[in-house]
Amino acid sequence: MRLVSRFARVRILSPLRHRDFALLVGGRTVSLIGDGFFFVALAWQVYLISNDPAALSVVFLASSIPLIVLVLFGGALTDR
């Protein structure tokens, strides 16, 4: 069976026939995988620099606090 005919049978994949949507989904997938690699690499680097679990928690806390503050501020600004 040809690949095109198999692809036509799977209805959930039918939006991927549109080039722009397929590029969007592909780009978002690559970006999501890259974000996952970033957090693994960050944890690995902190482990190599200092073999202390507290250092890893400080690094992730330092990256979380600005996100929380800006989300709260942005939400309040959007509500106005």
mmCIF file of the N, C-alpha and C atoms, coordinates in Angstrom:
data_MODEL
# 
_entry.id   MODEL 
# 
loop_
_atom_site.group_PDB 
_atom_site.id 
_atom_site.type_symbol 
_atom_site.label_atom_id 
_atom_site.label_alt_id 
_atom_site.label_comp_id 
_atom_site.label_asym_id 
_atom_site.label_entity_id 
_atom_site.label_seq_id 
_atom_site.pdbx_PDB_ins_code 
_atom_site.Cartn_x 
_atom_site.Cartn_y 
_atom_site.Cartn_z 
_atom_site.occupancy 
_atom_site.B_iso_or_equiv 
_atom_site.pdbx_formal_charge 
_atom_site.auth_seq_id 
_atom_site.auth_comp_id 
_atom_site.auth_asym_id 
_atom_site.auth_atom_id 
_atom_site.pdbx_PDB_model_num 
ATOM 1   N N  . MET A 1 1  ? 0.827  -1.179 0.000  1.00 0.00 ? 1  MET A N  1 
ATOM 2   C CA . MET A 1 1  ? 0.000  0.000  0.000  1.00 0.00 ? 1  MET A CA 1 
ATOM 3   C C  . MET A 1 1  ? 0.878  1.252  0.000  1.00 0.00 ? 1  MET A C  1 
ATOM 4   N N  . ARG A 1 2  ? 0.461  2.220  -0.719 1.00 0.00 ? 2  ARG A N  1 
ATOM 5   C CA . ARG A 1 2  ? 1.255  3.449  -0.779 1.00 0.00 ? 2  ARG A CA 1 
ATOM 6   C C  . ARG A 1 2  ? 1.113  4.237  0.523  1.00 0.00 ? 2  ARG A C  1 
ATOM 7   N N  . LEU A 1 3  ? 2.142  5.000  0.845  1.00 0.00 ? 3  LEU A N  1 
ATOM 8   C CA . LEU A 1 3  ? 2.154  5.795  2.066  1.00 0.00 ? 3  LEU A CA 1 
ATOM 9   C C  . LEU A 1 3  ? 1.070  6.864  2.039  1.00 0.00 ? 3  LEU A C  1 
ATOM 10  N N  . VAL A 1 4  ? 0.804  7.428  0.878  1.00 0.00 ? 4  VAL A N  1 
ATOM 11  C CA . VAL A 1 4  ? -0.202 8.477  0.763  1.00 0.00 ? 4  VAL A CA 1 
ATOM 12  C C  . VAL A 1 4  ? -1.586 7.932  1.082  1.00 0.00 ? 4  VAL A C  1 
ATOM 13  N N  . SER A 1 5  ? -1.885 6.745  0.621  1.00 0.00 ? 5  SER A N  1 
ATOM 14  C CA . SER A 1 5  ? -3.208 6.182  0.892  1.00 0.00 ? 5  SER A CA 1 
ATOM 15  C C  . SER A 1 5  ? -3.353 5.812  2.372  1.00 0.00 ? 5  SER A C  1 
ATOM 16  N N  . ARG A 1 6  ? -2.285 5.361  3.019  1.00 0.00 ? 6  ARG A N  1 
ATOM 17  C CA . ARG A 1 6  ? -2.343 5.097  4.451  1.00 0.00 ? 6  ARG A CA 1 
ATOM 18  C C  . ARG A 1 6  ? -2.542 6.391  5.221  1.00 0.00 ? 6  ARG A C  1 
ATOM 19  N N  . PHE A 1 7  ? -1.864 7.436  4.796  1.00 0.00 ? 7  PHE A N  1 
ATOM 20  C CA . PHE A 1 7  ? -1.973 8.733  5.452  1.00 0.00 ? 7  PHE A CA 1 
ATOM 21  C C  . PHE A 1 7  ? -3.389 9.293  5.305  1.00 0.00 ? 7  PHE A C  1 
ATOM 22  N N  . ALA A 1 8  ? -4.024 9.036  4.182  1.00 0.00 ? 8  ALA A N  1 
ATOM 23  C CA . ALA A 1 8  ? -5.375 9.538  3.942  1.00 0.00 ? 8  ALA A CA 1 
ATOM 24  C C  . ALA A 1 8  ? -6.389 8.845  4.841  1.00 0.00 ? 8  ALA A C  1 
ATOM 25  N N  . ARG A 1 9  ? -6.118 7.627  5.258  1.00 0.00 ? 9  ARG A N  1 
ATOM 26  C CA . ARG A 1 9  ? -7.051 6.895  6.111  1.00 0.00 ? 9  ARG A CA 1 
ATOM 27  C C  . ARG A 1 9  ? -7.049 7.412  7.546  1.00 0.00 ? 9  ARG A C  1 
ATOM 28  N N  . VAL A 1 10 ? -5.940 7.899  8.014  1.00 0.00 ? 10 VAL A N  1 
ATOM 29  C CA . VAL A 1 10 ? -5.838 8.361  9.391  1.00 0.00 ? 10 VAL A CA 1 
ATOM 30  C C  . VAL A 1 10 ? -6.381 9.791  9.442  1.00 0.00 ? 10 VAL A C  1 
ATOM 31  N N  . ARG A 1 11 ? -7.586 9.919  9.952  1.00 0.00 ? 11 ARG A N  1 
ATOM 32  C CA . ARG A 1 11 ? -8.273 11.215 9.920  1.00 0.00 ? 11 ARG A CA 1 
ATOM 33  C C  . ARG A 1 11 ? -7.654 12.220 10.884 1.00 0.00 ? 11 ARG A C  1 
ATOM 34  N N  . ILE A 1 12 ? -7.076 11.758 11.975 1.00 0.00 ? 12 ILE A N  1 
ATOM 35  C CA . ILE A 1 12 ? -6.532 12.689 12.951 1.00 0.00 ? 12 ILE A CA 1 
ATOM 36  C C  . ILE A 1 12 ? -5.306 13.416 12.397 1.00 0.00 ? 12 ILE A C  1 
ATOM 37  N N  . LEU A 1 13 ? -4.637 12.817 11.438 1.00 0.00 ? 13 LEU A N  1 
ATOM 38  C CA . LEU A 1 13 ? -3.464 13.440 10.838 1.00 0.00 ? 13 LEU A CA 1 
ATOM 39  C C  . LEU A 1 13 ? -3.801 14.273 9.606  1.00 0.00 ? 13 LEU A C  1 
ATOM 40  N N  . SER A 1 14 ? -5.065 14.343 9.243  1.00 0.00 ? 14 SER A N  1 
ATOM 41  C CA . SER A 1 14 ? -5.427 15.061 8.019  1.00 0.00 ? 14 SER A CA 1 
ATOM 42  C C  . SER A 1 14 ? -5.093 16.552 8.047  1.00 0.00 ? 14 SER A C  1 
ATOM 43  N N  . PRO A 1 15 ? -5.116 17.253 9.182  1.00 0.00 ? 15 PRO A N  1 
ATOM 44  C CA . PRO A 1 15 ? -4.704 18.659 9.154  1.00 0.00 ? 15 PRO A CA 1 
ATOM 45  C C  . PRO A 1 15 ? -3.236 18.855 8.774  1.00 0.00 ? 15 PRO A C  1 
ATOM 46  N N  . LEU A 1 16 ? -2.426 17.805 8.934  1.00 0.00 ? 16 LEU A N  1 
ATOM 47  C CA . LEU A 1 16 ? -1.004 17.931 8.585  1.00 0.00 ? 16 LEU A CA 1 
ATOM 48  C C  . LEU A 1 16 ? -0.778 17.965 7.076  1.00 0.00 ? 16 LEU A C  1 
ATOM 49  N N  . ARG A 1 17 ? -1.823 17.753 6.302  1.00 0.00 ? 17 ARG A N  1 
ATOM 50  C CA . ARG A 1 17 ? -1.672 17.876 4.851  1.00 0.00 ? 17 ARG A CA 1 
ATOM 51  C C  . ARG A 1 17 ? -1.484 19.323 4.429  1.00 0.00 ? 17 ARG A C  1 
ATOM 52  N N  . HIS A 1 18 ? -1.902 20.250 5.263  1.00 0.00 ? 18 HIS A N  1 
ATOM 53  C CA . HIS A 1 18 ? -1.708 21.670 4.968  1.00 0.00 ? 18 HIS A CA 1 
ATOM 54  C C  . HIS A 1 18 ? -0.300 22.067 5.390  1.00 0.00 ? 18 HIS A C  1 
ATOM 55  N N  . ARG A 1 19 ? 0.436  22.607 4.469  1.00 0.00 ? 19 ARG A N  1 
ATOM 56  C CA . ARG A 1 19 ? 1.854  22.881 4.670  1.00 0.00 ? 19 ARG A CA 1 
ATOM 57  C C  . ARG A 1 19 ? 2.102  23.805 5.859  1.00 0.00 ? 19 ARG A C  1 
ATOM 58  N N  . ASP A 1 20 ? 1.347  24.886 5.965  1.00 0.00 ? 20 ASP A N  1 
ATOM 59  C CA . ASP A 1 20 ? 1.581  25.850 7.038  1.00 0.00 ? 20 ASP A CA 1 
ATOM 60  C C  . ASP A 1 20 ? 1.319  25.237 8.411  1.00 0.00 ? 20 ASP A C  1 
ATOM 61  N N  . PHE A 1 21 ? 0.250  24.458 8.519  1.00 0.00 ? 21 PHE A N  1 
ATOM 62  C CA . PHE A 1 21 ? -0.056 23.818 9.797  1.00 0.00 ? 21 PHE A CA 1 
ATOM 63  C C  . PHE A 1 21 ? 0.999  22.776 10.143 1.00 0.00 ? 21 PHE A C  1 
ATOM 64  N N  . ALA A 1 22 ? 1.460  22.027 9.151  1.00 0.00 ? 22 ALA A N  1 
ATOM 65  C CA . ALA A 1 22 ? 2.495  21.024 9.402  1.00 0.00 ? 22 ALA A CA 1 
ATOM 66  C C  . ALA A 1 22 ? 3.791  21.684 9.872  1.00 0.00 ? 22 ALA A C  1 
ATOM 67  N N  . LEU A 1 23 ? 4.129  22.829 9.287  1.00 0.00 ? 23 LEU A N  1 
ATOM 68  C CA . LEU A 1 23 ? 5.320  23.558 9.732  1.00 0.00 ? 23 LEU A CA 1 
ATOM 69  C C  . LEU A 1 23 ? 5.154  24.072 11.159 1.00 0.00 ? 23 LEU A C  1 
ATOM 70  N N  . LEU A 1 24 ? 3.960  24.554 11.483 1.00 0.00 ? 24 LEU A N  1 
ATOM 71  C CA . LEU A 1 24 ? 3.692  25.032 12.841 1.00 0.00 ? 24 LEU A CA 1 
ATOM 72  C C  . LEU A 1 24 ? 3.824  23.911 13.854 1.00 0.00 ? 24 LEU A C  1 
ATOM 73  N N  . VAL A 1 25 ? 3.200  22.780 13.579 1.00 0.00 ? 25 VAL A N  1 
ATOM 74  C CA . VAL A 1 25 ? 3.259  21.652 14.506 1.00 0.00 ? 25 VAL A CA 1 
ATOM 75  C C  . VAL A 1 25 ? 4.691  21.127 14.620 1.00 0.00 ? 25 VAL A C  1 
ATOM 76  N N  . GLY A 1 26 ? 5.384  21.038 13.512 1.00 0.00 ? 26 GLY A N  1 
ATOM 77  C CA . GLY A 1 26 ? 6.774  20.581 13.556 1.00 0.00 ? 26 GLY A CA 1 
ATOM 78  C C  . GLY A 1 26 ? 7.667  21.523 14.343 1.00 0.00 ? 26 GLY A C  1 
ATOM 79  N N  . GLY A 1 27 ? 7.495  22.813 14.137 1.00 0.00 ? 27 GLY A N  1 
ATOM 80  C CA . GLY A 1 27 ? 8.288  23.800 14.873 1.00 0.00 ? 27 GLY A CA 1 
ATOM 81  C C  . GLY A 1 27 ? 8.011  23.780 16.360 1.00 0.00 ? 27 GLY A C  1 
ATOM 82  N N  . ARG A 1 28 ? 6.739  23.647 16.712 1.00 0.00 ? 28 ARG A N  1 
ATOM 83  C CA . ARG A 1 28 ? 6.386  23.595 18.140 1.00 0.00 ? 28 ARG A CA 1 
ATOM 84  C C  . ARG A 1 28 ? 6.916  22.326 18.788 1.00 0.00 ? 28 ARG A C  1 
ATOM 85  N N  . THR A 1 29 ? 6.919  21.223 18.042 1.00 0.00 ? 29 THR A N  1 
ATOM 86  C CA . THR A 1 29 ? 7.440  19.967 18.581 1.00 0.00 ? 29 THR A CA 1 
ATOM 87  C C  . THR A 1 29 ? 8.940  20.065 18.839 1.00 0.00 ? 29 THR A C  1 
ATOM 88  N N  . VAL A 1 30 ? 9.664  20.620 17.887 1.00 0.00 ? 30 VAL A N  1 
ATOM 89  C CA . VAL A 1 30 ? 11.107 20.795 18.054 1.00 0.00 ? 30 VAL A CA 1 
ATOM 90  C C  . VAL A 1 30 ? 11.404 21.745 19.215 1.00 0.00 ? 30 VAL A C  1 
ATOM 91  N N  . SER A 1 31 ? 10.609 22.796 19.350 1.00 0.00 ? 31 SER A N  1 
ATOM 92  C CA . SER A 1 31 ? 10.795 23.741 20.446 1.00 0.00 ? 31 SER A CA 1 
ATOM 93  C C  . SER A 1 31 ? 10.531 23.092 21.794 1.00 0.00 ? 31 SER A C  1 
ATOM 94  N N  . LEU A 1 32 ? 9.502  22.266 21.880 1.00 0.00 ? 32 LEU A N  1 
ATOM 95  C CA . LEU A 1 32 ? 9.184  21.577 23.125 1.00 0.00 ? 32 LEU A CA 1 
ATOM 96  C C  . LEU A 1 32 ? 10.294 20.604 23.521 1.00 0.00 ? 32 LEU A C  1 
ATOM 97  N N  . ILE A 1 33 ? 10.824 19.901 22.557 1.00 0.00 ? 33 ILE A N  1 
ATOM 98  C CA . ILE A 1 33 ? 11.937 18.981 22.837 1.00 0.00 ? 33 ILE A CA 1 
ATOM 99  C C  . ILE A 1 33 ? 13.165 19.768 23.280 1.00 0.00 ? 33 ILE A C  1 
ATOM 100 N N  . GLY A 1 34 ? 13.425 20.900 22.633 1.00 0.00 ? 34 GLY A N  1 
ATOM 101 C CA . GLY A 1 34 ? 14.555 21.742 23.013 1.00 0.00 ? 34 GLY A CA 1 
ATOM 102 C C  . GLY A 1 34 ? 14.411 22.291 24.422 1.00 0.00 ? 34 GLY A C  1 
ATOM 103 N N  . ASP A 1 35 ? 13.203 22.676 24.805 1.00 0.00 ? 35 ASP A N  1 
ATOM 104 C CA . ASP A 1 35 ? 12.978 23.145 26.176 1.00 0.00 ? 35 ASP A CA 1 
ATOM 105 C C  . ASP A 1 35 ? 13.244 22.039 27.184 1.00 0.00 ? 35 ASP A C  1 
ATOM 106 N N  . GLY A 1 36 ? 12.856 20.831 26.856 1.00 0.00 ? 36 GLY A N  1 
ATOM 107 C CA . GLY A 1 36 ? 13.135 19.704 27.744 1.00 0.00 ? 36 GLY A CA 1 
ATOM 108 C C  . GLY A 1 36 ? 14.621 19.444 27.888 1.00 0.00 ? 36 GLY A C  1 
ATOM 109 N N  . PHE A 1 37 ? 15.348 19.528 26.777 1.00 0.00 ? 37 PHE A N  1 
ATOM 110 C CA . PHE A 1 37 ? 16.804 19.357 26.833 1.00 0.00 ? 37 PHE A CA 1 
ATOM 111 C C  . PHE A 1 37 ? 17.454 20.450 27.660 1.00 0.00 ? 37 PHE A C  1 
ATOM 112 N N  . PHE A 1 38 ? 16.902 21.664 27.603 1.00 0.00 ? 38 PHE A N  1 
ATOM 113 C CA . PHE A 1 38 ? 17.473 22.772 28.371 1.00 0.00 ? 38 PHE A CA 1 
ATOM 114 C C  . PHE A 1 38 ? 17.445 22.471 29.863 1.00 0.00 ? 38 PHE A C  1 
ATOM 115 N N  . PHE A 1 39 ? 16.312 21.984 30.364 1.00 0.00 ? 39 PHE A N  1 
ATOM 116 C CA . PHE A 1 39 ? 16.209 21.719 31.801 1.00 0.00 ? 39 PHE A CA 1 
ATOM 117 C C  . PHE A 1 39 ? 17.096 20.553 32.224 1.00 0.00 ? 39 PHE A C  1 
ATOM 118 N N  . VAL A 1 40 ? 17.227 19.567 31.376 1.00 0.00 ? 40 VAL A N  1 
ATOM 119 C CA . VAL A 1 40 ? 18.133 18.458 31.683 1.00 0.00 ? 40 VAL A CA 1 
ATOM 120 C C  . VAL A 1 40 ? 19.580 18.947 31.692 1.00 0.00 ? 40 VAL A C  1 
ATOM 121 N N  . ALA A 1 41 ? 19.949 19.760 30.699 1.00 0.00 ? 41 ALA A N  1 
ATOM 122 C CA . ALA A 1 41 ? 21.319 20.279 30.626 1.00 0.00 ? 41 ALA A CA 1 
ATOM 123 C C  . ALA A 1 41 ? 21.618 21.217 31.798 1.00 0.00 ? 41 ALA A C  1 
ATOM 124 N N  . LEU A 1 42 ? 20.635 22.008 32.199 1.00 0.00 ? 42 LEU A N  1 
ATOM 125 C CA . LEU A 1 42 ? 20.838 22.908 33.335 1.00 0.00 ? 42 LEU A CA 1 
ATOM 126 C C  . LEU A 1 42 ? 21.079 22.111 34.615 1.00 0.00 ? 42 LEU A C  1 
ATOM 127 N N  . ALA A 1 43 ? 20.277 21.101 34.845 1.00 0.00 ? 43 ALA A N  1 
ATOM 128 C CA . ALA A 1 43 ? 20.463 20.267 36.038 1.00 0.00 ? 43 ALA A CA 1 
ATOM 129 C C  . ALA A 1 43 ? 21.814 19.550 36.003 1.00 0.00 ? 43 ALA A C  1 
ATOM 130 N N  . TRP A 1 44 ? 22.191 19.077 34.836 1.00 0.00 ? 44 TRP A N  1 
ATOM 131 C CA . TRP A 1 44 ? 23.462 18.382 34.696 1.00 0.00 ? 44 TRP A CA 1 
ATOM 132 C C  . TRP A 1 44 ? 24.637 19.335 34.965 1.00 0.00 ? 44 TRP A C  1 
ATOM 133 N N  . GLN A 1 45 ? 24.559 20.546 34.453 1.00 0.00 ? 45 GLN A N  1 
ATOM 134 C CA . GLN A 1 45 ? 25.632 21.516 34.652 1.00 0.00 ? 45 GLN A CA 1 
ATOM 135 C C  . GLN A 1 45 ? 25.755 21.915 36.115 1.00 0.00 ? 45 GLN A C  1 
ATOM 136 N N  . VAL A 1 46 ? 24.627 22.119 36.778 1.00 0.00 ? 46 VAL A N  1 
ATOM 137 C CA . VAL A 1 46 ? 24.672 22.454 38.205 1.00 0.00 ? 46 VAL A CA 1 
ATOM 138 C C  . VAL A 1 46 ? 25.272 21.292 38.987 1.00 0.00 ? 46 VAL A C  1 
ATOM 139 N N  . TYR A 1 47 ? 24.928 20.085 38.621 1.00 0.00 ? 47 TYR A N  1 
ATOM 140 C CA . TYR A 1 47 ? 25.500 18.908 39.281 1.00 0.00 ? 47 TYR A CA 1 
ATOM 141 C C  . TYR A 1 47 ? 27.011 18.828 39.063 1.00 0.00 ? 47 TYR A C  1 
ATOM 142 N N  . LEU A 1 48 ? 27.477 19.159 37.858 1.00 0.00 ? 48 LEU A N  1 
ATOM 143 C CA . LEU A 1 48 ? 28.920 19.102 37.592 1.00 0.00 ? 48 LEU A CA 1 
ATOM 144 C C  . LEU A 1 48 ? 29.682 20.196 38.328 1.00 0.00 ? 48 LEU A C  1 
ATOM 145 N N  . ILE A 1 49 ? 29.071 21.379 38.442 1.00 0.00 ? 49 ILE A N  1 
ATOM 146 C CA . ILE A 1 49 ? 29.760 22.482 39.117 1.00 0.00 ? 49 ILE A CA 1 
ATOM 147 C C  . ILE A 1 49 ? 29.824 22.239 40.618 1.00 0.00 ? 49 ILE A C  1 
ATOM 148 N N  . SER A 1 50 ? 28.690 21.935 41.213 1.00 0.00 ? 50 SER A N  1 
ATOM 149 C CA . SER A 1 50 ? 28.677 21.661 42.652 1.00 0.00 ? 50 SER A CA 1 
ATOM 150 C C  . SER A 1 50 ? 27.783 20.453 42.880 1.00 0.00 ? 50 SER A C  1 
ATOM 151 N N  . ASN A 1 51 ? 28.309 19.479 43.493 1.00 0.00 ? 51 ASN A N  1 
ATOM 152 C CA . ASN A 1 51 ? 27.581 18.229 43.715 1.00 0.00 ? 51 ASN A CA 1 
ATOM 153 C C  . ASN A 1 51 ? 26.673 18.360 44.940 1.00 0.00 ? 51 ASN A C  1 
ATOM 154 N N  . ASP A 1 52 ? 25.880 19.433 44.957 1.00 0.00 ? 52 ASP A N  1 
ATOM 155 C CA . ASP A 1 52 ? 25.035 19.730 46.105 1.00 0.00 ? 52 ASP A CA 1 
ATOM 156 C C  . ASP A 1 52 ? 23.581 19.865 45.656 1.00 0.00 ? 52 ASP A C  1 
ATOM 157 N N  . PRO A 1 53 ? 22.665 19.093 46.220 1.00 0.00 ? 53 PRO A N  1 
ATOM 158 C CA . PRO A 1 53 ? 21.256 19.202 45.824 1.00 0.00 ? 53 PRO A CA 1 
ATOM 159 C C  . PRO A 1 53 ? 20.663 20.582 46.115 1.00 0.00 ? 53 PRO A C  1 
ATOM 160 N N  . ALA A 1 54 ? 21.188 21.255 47.124 1.00 0.00 ? 54 ALA A N  1 
ATOM 161 C CA . ALA A 1 54 ? 20.687 22.591 47.453 1.00 0.00 ? 54 ALA A CA 1 
ATOM 162 C C  . ALA A 1 54 ? 20.997 23.579 46.330 1.00 0.00 ? 54 ALA A C  1 
ATOM 163 N N  . ALA A 1 55 ? 22.111 23.403 45.661 1.00 0.00 ? 55 ALA A N  1 
ATOM 164 C CA . ALA A 1 55 ? 22.467 24.292 44.555 1.00 0.00 ? 55 ALA A CA 1 
ATOM 165 C C  . ALA A 1 55 ? 21.467 24.152 43.411 1.00 0.00 ? 55 ALA A C  1 
ATOM 166 N N  . LEU A 1 56 ? 21.060 22.932 43.156 1.00 0.00 ? 56 LEU A N  1 
ATOM 167 C CA . LEU A 1 56 ? 20.074 22.709 42.100 1.00 0.00 ? 56 LEU A CA 1 
ATOM 168 C C  . LEU A 1 56 ? 18.743 23.349 42.465 1.00 0.00 ? 56 LEU A C  1 
ATOM 169 N N  . SER A 1 57 ? 18.329 23.238 43.709 1.00 0.00 ? 57 SER A N  1 
ATOM 170 C CA . SER A 1 57 ? 17.070 23.863 44.111 1.00 0.00 ? 57 SER A CA 1 
ATOM 171 C C  . SER A 1 57 ? 17.160 25.379 44.078 1.00 0.00 ? 57 SER A C  1 
ATOM 172 N N  . VAL A 1 58 ? 18.314 25.953 44.389 1.00 0.00 ? 58 VAL A N  1 
ATOM 173 C CA . VAL A 1 58 ? 18.481 27.410 44.313 1.00 0.00 ? 58 VAL A CA 1 
ATOM 174 C C  . VAL A 1 58 ? 18.409 27.874 42.870 1.00 0.00 ? 58 VAL A C  1 
ATOM 175 N N  . VAL A 1 59 ? 19.001 27.147 41.962 1.00 0.00 ? 59 VAL A N  1 
ATOM 176 C CA . VAL A 1 59 ? 18.972 27.535 40.553 1.00 0.00 ? 59 VAL A CA 1 
ATOM 177 C C  . VAL A 1 59 ? 17.546 27.484 40.015 1.00 0.00 ? 59 VAL A C  1 
ATOM 178 N N  . PHE A 1 60 ? 16.816 26.431 40.311 1.00 0.00 ? 60 PHE A N  1 
ATOM 179 C CA . PHE A 1 60 ? 15.444 26.343 39.815 1.00 0.00 ? 60 PHE A CA 1 
ATOM 180 C C  . PHE A 1 60 ? 14.521 27.329 40.522 1.00 0.00 ? 60 PHE A C  1 
ATOM 181 N N  . LEU A 1 61 ? 14.786 27.630 41.783 1.00 0.00 ? 61 LEU A N  1 
ATOM 182 C CA . LEU A 1 61 ? 14.013 28.654 42.480 1.00 0.00 ? 61 LEU A CA 1 
ATOM 183 C C  . LEU A 1 61 ? 14.283 30.027 41.868 1.00 0.00 ? 61 LEU A C  1 
ATOM 184 N N  . ALA A 1 62 ? 15.535 30.295 41.540 1.00 0.00 ? 62 ALA A N  1 
ATOM 185 C CA . ALA A 1 62 ? 15.883 31.579 40.929 1.00 0.00 ? 62 ALA A CA 1 
ATOM 186 C C  . ALA A 1 62 ? 15.274 31.731 39.542 1.00 0.00 ? 62 ALA A C  1 
ATOM 187 N N  . SER A 1 63 ? 15.033 30.643 38.854 1.00 0.00 ? 63 SER A N  1 
ATOM 188 C CA . SER A 1 63 ? 14.387 30.753 37.548 1.00 0.00 ? 63 SER A CA 1 
ATOM 189 C C  . SER A 1 63 ? 12.865 30.788 37.659 1.00 0.00 ? 63 SER A C  1 
ATOM 190 N N  . SER A 1 64 ? 12.320 30.335 38.777 1.00 0.00 ? 64 SER A N  1 
ATOM 191 C CA . SER A 1 64 ? 10.864 30.301 38.954 1.00 0.00 ? 64 SER A CA 1 
ATOM 192 C C  . SER A 1 64 ? 10.306 31.604 39.510 1.00 0.00 ? 64 SER A C  1 
ATOM 193 N N  . ILE A 1 65 ? 11.037 32.266 40.387 1.00 0.00 ? 65 ILE A N  1 
ATOM 194 C CA . ILE A 1 65 ? 10.528 33.481 41.035 1.00 0.00 ? 65 ILE A CA 1 
ATOM 195 C C  . ILE A 1 65 ? 10.200 34.580 40.027 1.00 0.00 ? 65 ILE A C  1 
ATOM 196 N N  . PRO A 1 66 ? 11.079 34.918 39.074 1.00 0.00 ? 66 PRO A N  1 
ATOM 197 C CA . PRO A 1 66 ? 10.697 35.960 38.110 1.00 0.00 ? 66 PRO A CA 1 
ATOM 198 C C  . PRO A 1 66 ? 9.476  35.577 37.280 1.00 0.00 ? 66 PRO A C  1 
ATOM 199 N N  . LEU A 1 67 ? 9.351  34.309 36.946 1.00 0.00 ? 67 LEU A N  1 
ATOM 200 C CA . LEU A 1 67 ? 8.191  33.855 36.182 1.00 0.00 ? 67 LEU A CA 1 
ATOM 201 C C  . LEU A 1 67 ? 6.906  34.061 36.973 1.00 0.00 ? 67 LEU A C  1 
ATOM 202 N N  . ILE A 1 68 ? 6.916  33.692 38.238 1.00 0.00 ? 68 ILE A N  1 
ATOM 203 C CA . ILE A 1 68 ? 5.728  33.846 39.076 1.00 0.00 ? 68 ILE A CA 1 
ATOM 204 C C  . ILE A 1 68 ? 5.374  35.315 39.243 1.00 0.00 ? 68 ILE A C  1 
ATOM 205 N N  . VAL A 1 69 ? 6.369  36.148 39.520 1.00 0.00 ? 69 VAL A N  1 
ATOM 206 C CA . VAL A 1 69 ? 6.119  37.576 39.729 1.00 0.00 ? 69 VAL A CA 1 
ATOM 207 C C  . VAL A 1 69 ? 5.582  38.216 38.451 1.00 0.00 ? 69 VAL A C  1 
ATOM 208 N N  . LEU A 1 70 ? 6.193  37.911 37.321 1.00 0.00 ? 70 LEU A N  1 
ATOM 209 C CA . LEU A 1 70 ? 5.751  38.525 36.073 1.00 0.00 ? 70 LEU A CA 1 
ATOM 210 C C  . LEU A 1 70 ? 4.387  38.017 35.631 1.00 0.00 ? 70 LEU A C  1 
ATOM 211 N N  . VAL A 1 71 ? 4.061  36.768 35.911 1.00 0.00 ? 71 VAL A N  1 
ATOM 212 C CA . VAL A 1 71 ? 2.735  36.253 35.567 1.00 0.00 ? 71 VAL A CA 1 
ATOM 213 C C  . VAL A 1 71 ? 1.679  36.945 36.423 1.00 0.00 ? 71 VAL A C  1 
ATOM 214 N N  . LEU A 1 72 ? 1.947  37.126 37.696 1.00 0.00 ? 72 LEU A N  1 
ATOM 215 C CA . LEU A 1 72 ? 0.994  37.817 38.557 1.00 0.00 ? 72 LEU A CA 1 
ATOM 216 C C  . LEU A 1 72 ? 0.828  39.274 38.135 1.00 0.00 ? 72 LEU A C  1 
ATOM 217 N N  . PHE A 1 73 ? 1.933  39.953 37.858 1.00 0.00 ? 73 PHE A N  1 
ATOM 218 C CA . PHE A 1 73 ? 1.870  41.343 37.421 1.00 0.00 ? 73 PHE A CA 1 
ATOM 219 C C  . PHE A 1 73 ? 1.180  41.455 36.061 1.00 0.00 ? 73 PHE A C  1 
ATOM 220 N N  . GLY A 1 74 ? 1.498  40.582 35.155 1.00 0.00 ? 74 GLY A N  1 
ATOM 221 C CA . GLY A 1 74 ? 0.864  40.606 33.836 1.00 0.00 ? 74 GLY A CA 1 
ATOM 222 C C  . GLY A 1 74 ? -0.621 40.296 33.902 1.00 0.00 ? 74 GLY A C  1 
ATOM 223 N N  . GLY A 1 75 ? -1.013 39.396 34.778 1.00 0.00 ? 75 GLY A N  1 
ATOM 224 C CA . GLY A 1 75 ? -2.431 39.085 34.944 1.00 0.00 ? 75 GLY A CA 1 
ATOM 225 C C  . GLY A 1 75 ? -3.198 40.269 35.509 1.00 0.00 ? 75 GLY A C  1 
ATOM 226 N N  . ALA A 1 76 ? -2.597 40.949 36.496 1.00 0.00 ? 76 ALA A N  1 
ATOM 227 C CA . ALA A 1 76 ? -3.266 42.126 37.066 1.00 0.00 ? 76 ALA A CA 1 
ATOM 228 C C  . ALA A 1 76 ? -3.352 43.245 36.029 1.00 0.00 ? 76 ALA A C  1 
ATOM 229 N N  . LEU A 1 77 ? -2.313 43.400 35.229 1.00 0.00 ? 77 LEU A N  1 
ATOM 230 C CA . LEU A 1 77 ? -2.316 44.429 34.196 1.00 0.00 ? 77 LEU A CA 1 
ATOM 231 C C  . LEU A 1 77 ? -3.333 44.109 33.099 1.00 0.00 ? 77 LEU A C  1 
ATOM 232 N N  . THR A 1 78 ? -3.462 42.848 32.769 1.00 0.00 ? 78 THR A N  1 
ATOM 233 C CA . THR A 1 78 ? -4.429 42.445 31.748 1.00 0.00 ? 78 THR A CA 1 
ATOM 234 C C  . THR A 1 78 ? -5.859 42.641 32.228 1.00 0.00 ? 78 THR A C  1 
ATOM 235 N N  . ASP A 1 79 ? -6.110 42.394 33.512 1.00 0.00 ? 79 ASP A N  1 
ATOM 236 C CA . ASP A 1 79 ? -7.457 42.568 34.047 1.00 0.00 ? 79 ASP A CA 1 
ATOM 237 C C  . ASP A 1 79 ? -7.907 44.023 34.038 1.00 0.00 ? 79 ASP A C  1 
ATOM 238 N N  . ARG A 1 80 ? -6.970 44.928 34.103 1.00 0.00 ? 80 ARG A N  1 
ATOM 239 C CA . ARG A 1 80 ? -7.338 46.347 34.095 1.00 0.00 ? 80 ARG A CA 1 
ATOM 240 C C  . ARG A 1 80 ? -7.738 46.727 32.694 1.00 0.00 ? 80 ARG A C  1 
# 
